[in-house]
């Protein structure tokens, strides 16, 4: 079991994703078997960590995961590794509405130390007040050190280190440079799979961090995670087929490893295919899974990929169960209106249409209860997950897939659509609800 630590920050945008990926690559270049995790629901950041470390990054979510799922995932992260580095979500104490699911909660549950990334732009001694407030806010969270980011020079660094001398050890100071910045889009960073020259970028960032941070001192702070409930949990979602064709490319990249691993452990065989490559689902598959992603950025190409769309429709005609989440749900509908206002014909398997005109953010944890029995389980089966998109439905008819509520229990009404054995919604499943 590897010792671990969590990289956190006062807020989003402090650079913790880039620094975490750079740290992972720097340790790997030193011969350290480094593993990684991301606190909370996120598909984009873990892809960078996975690319940096050469092994999949897993999500840890104490709100959406059952205790046994959380513990088993933590064990998987810490197994067959020398060091586990986690990245927090938002600010250190930010989590679900009504409390819980923060980076601090994960650090407390696992007994892992926190290393703060402080964005030093426009700050001097005030950075010490921020660090002290975070350090003292909760007795069950140990802030073990600080990494300064976006430091303007040696004089700036000296001011910061002097102010922090009695607050927390300064483990390093990364410079203000474009070599540690990544491009962004509406759901976060541009995906790792779309970034040309990603390995070269990670190597460059690792070189900067290797010089800027005391990696030996940082690794010495790591602690073995606390043990949780033993055993292997049931899958987050029962496999809805024996052989499941899974869409996997840059337009359909938002699938959680824990979900796919759970299907494999339950005996299902997964058959990946690329809709962007105009590949049809395997004809021998009795189920098709379209995860989320960015189909709106490739809507014209998807609409013209007849082999993919005809294969998807053929699977439905053969009686295969077809399930789409978020982007996958939009592709299962009749049409998708892209951000430029152009309408593209989709698979037409669900009576729904989505548009990115007048975009509005839909974000948050979700409780989901199946509205009727079907491929995903019996009516009343409950799950936890999240929603994160800017699209809106301009048409939806027929039966809903879920009844939804937010983390505070506020009723959000029906969600998604079902037509026979085809189902989808904007919601992403993380785990089944505790019975």
C-alpha positions, 0 to 999 in steps of 0.5 A, spaced: 500 500 500 503 506 497 503 512 502 499 518 499 498 525 500 492 530 497 494 537 493 489 542 494 488 549 494 483 555 496 479 555 490 479 553 483 484 556 478 490 556 482 493 551 478 493 544 482 491 540 476 497 542 472 502 541 478 499 535 480 500 532 473 507 535 473 509 532 480 506 525 477 511 525 471 517 528 475 516 522 480 515 517 474 522 520 471 525 518 477 523 511 477 517 512 482 511 508 481 506 513 482 499 513 482 493 518 482 486 520 484 481 526 483 477 528 489 469 528 486 466 528 480 471 529 474 473 526 467 477 531 464 483 532 470 484 525 471 486 524 464 492 528 465 494 525 471 493 518 467 497 520 462 503 523 466 503 517 471 502 512 465 496 508 469 489 510 470 487 515 475 481 514 479 475 518 482 474 518 490 467 521 492 465 520 499 458 523 497 456 519 491 460 513 493 458 507 498 463 507 504 465 500 501 466 503 494 470 508 497 474 504 501 475 499 495 477 505 490 482 507 495 485 501 496 486 500 488 489 507 488 494 505 493 496 498 491 502 496 486 505 503 487 510 507 491 506 514 492 499 516 491 498 523 489 491 526 489 488 532 487 482 536 490 476 539 488 475 546 488 477 549 494 479 545 500 473 545 504 468 546 498 463 540 496 456 538 496 450 542 497 448 541 504 455 539 506 460 533 505 464 531 499 470 536 500 477 535 499 478 536 506 473 530 508 477 525 503 483 527 507 480 526 514 477 519 512 483 517 509 488 520 514 492 523 508 496 530 509 494 536 505 499 540 501 496 547 499 497 550 492 497 557 493 496 562 487 501 567 489 499 572 483 498 579 486 499 577 493 505 577 498 504 576 506 497 575 505 498 568 502 500 567 509 493 569 512 490 564 507 494 558 509 493 559 516 486 560 515 486 553 511 490 550 516 486 552 522 479 551 520 478 544 521 482 539 527 481 533 523 485 536 517 493 536 517 496 541 512 503 539 511 506 544 507 505 549 501 507 549 494 507 556 491 505 557 484 505 563 479 511 566 483 514 573 480 521 572 481 526 571 487 524 577 491 517 575 490 519 568 493 523 571 499 517 575 501 512 569 501 517 564 504 518 569 510 511 570 511 509 563 511 515 561 516 511 560 522 505 557 518 507 551 514 513 549 510 514 551 503 516 545 499 517 549 493 515 555 488 513 554 481 514 560 476 509 564 473 510 561 466 506 559 460 509 553 460 505 551 466 498 553 463 493 549 459 488 551 454 480 551 457 473 550 454 466 551 457 467 544 461 474 545 464 481 544 460 481 542 453 481 534 454 488 530 454 486 526 448 486 532 444 492 536 446 498 535 441 504 534 444 502 532 451 508 528 453 512 533 451 508 538 455 508 534 461 516 532 460 517 540 460 512 541 466 516 536 470 522 539 469 520 545 472 517 542 478 523 538 479 527 544 480 522 548 483 519 543 488 523 539 493 520 532 491 524 528 496 521 532 502 514 532 499 514 525 498 516 524 505 510 527 508 506 522 505 502 517 509 499 510 508 491 511 507 486 509 513 483 502 512 476 502 510 470 497 510 473 490 507 471 486 501 469 488 494 463 492 493 457 490 488 458 494 481 456 501 481 451 499 476 449 492 474 451 490 467 446 491 462 449 486 457 453 480 457 457 484 451 457 491 452 459 495 446 462 502 449 463 508 445 471 511 446 474 517 443 475 524 444 467 525 443 465 520 448 471 520 453 467 521 460 466 514 462 468 513 470 473 507 470 470 504 477 463 503 472 467 500 467 471 496 472 465 494 476 462 491 469 468 487 468 468 484 475 461 482 474 463 478 468 461 483 462 465 483 456 467 490 454 468 492 446 470 499 445 468 502 438 469 509 436 463 513 433 468 519 430 472 513 426 465 511 424 465 505 427 459 501 429 458 497 435 460 490 435 454 486 432 455 481 437 454 486 443 447 485 447 448 492 450 451 499 447 454 504 452 455 512 450 458 516 455 458 523 455 463 527 452 463 533 447 459 531 441 457 538 440 464 539 437 463 534 432 456 534 431 457 535 423 462 529 423 457 524 427 451 526 423 455 524 417 458 518 420 452 513 417 456 506 419 456 509 426 449 511 426 446 505 422 450 500 427 447 504 433 440 503 430 441 496 428 443 494 435 436 497 437 432 493 432 436 487 434 433 488 441 440 490 444 439 495 450 442 502 449 444 507 454 447 514 453 449 519 459 449 526 457 453 527 450 451 520 449 444 522 451 444 527 446 446 523 440 441 518 441 436 523 440 433 526 434 437 532 433 443 536 436 443 544 435 451 546 436 453 552 439 453 555 432 446 554 431 446 549 426 442 543 427 444 536 426 440 529 425 442 524 430 440 517 431 433 518 432 432 513 438 429 517 443 424 523 442 428 528 444 433 534 441 438 538 445 441 545 443 447 549 445 443 556 443 442 560 450 447 555 454 445 555 461 450 551 466 447 545 469 451 543 475 451 539 481 450 532 485 444 528 483 440 523 486 437 518 481 431 514 482 429 509 476 422 511 474 420 504 471 423 497 470 428 496 464 435 495 463 438 499 468 434 495 474 427 495 477 423 501 478 425 505 484 432 503 484 436 509 486 443 511 484 448 517 486 451 521 480 452 528 478 450 533 472 455 538 468 453 541 462 450 547 458 445 544 453 438 544 454 432 540 451 428 543 446 424 537 445 422 531 450 416 526 450 415 520 452 417 516 459 422 519 463 428 515 465 429 517 472 426 522 478 432 526 480 433 530 486 439 535 488 444 533 494 440 537 499 434 533 497 430 538 492 426 535 487 428 536 480 423 532 477 423 527 471 430 526 467 432 523 461 427 519 456 426 511 455 423 508 449 423 500 449 430 498 451 433 505 449 434 510 455 438 516 456 439 522 460 444 528 462 446 525 469 452 521 470 452 515 474 457 514 479 454 509 484 448 505 487 445 508 493 446 505 499 440 500 501 
